[in-house]
Amino acid sequence: MSTSSRQNGSTRAGDAERIQVAQLLTDAASQGRLSMDEYEQRLAKAYAATTQGELSRLSADLPDFATTANCGGIRKPAPSTLLLAILSGFERRGRWNVPKRLTSFALFGGGVIDLRYADFTSPEVDIHSISIFGGQTILLPPEVNVAIRGHGVMGSFDHVGEQGTPGAPCITIRGFSLWGSVGIKRKKRKNS
């Protein structure tokens, strides 16, 4: 690799670098430094970026960029998580680390998995959702790509449009519902 390509920012960007910039943009939006519209526009561009120079330009006007995005090293995905609702409920909302593998189970209970403000720690996420006489809702931000492989038996398992922004995390949702539901919805972030 030539020194000039590194200096002018034409070095190819990887998934880990795109995820780091996405997290920096999320931090800036939560601190009120970016409006929701500007945040969503920059986030889409970050996931579509092919070079480190493109990523640098998206966050150059934000504080702590040099220490956050250029810290180096590969970030490990968050550990696999199990969410249970047996005669009860669960909720994952706000800012949290989305693992590479997430399993949710509702038996005579319910839950909400809100990915709109979450930090993705892996470019690919597998969610296994099972509802038996219960209900779950999965809220997706507009930019993610999704593949749904679930089925309802005497119940429902929603299907939504799969296309998001090229380069954004890809979420695969598998599972089934028996006399229950797994509701999957794309929903914009609220303006603060």
Secondary structure, DSSP 8 states (H G I E B T S, - for coil): --HHHHHTT-SB--HHHHHHHHHHHHHHHHTTSS-HHHHHHHHHHHHH--BHHHHHHHHTTSTTHHHHHTS-S----B--EEEEEESSEEEE-SS-EEBSEEEEEEES-EEEEE-SS-EESSSEEEEEEEEES-EEEEEE-TT-EEEEEEEEESSEE--------TTS-EEEEEEEEESSEEEEEE------
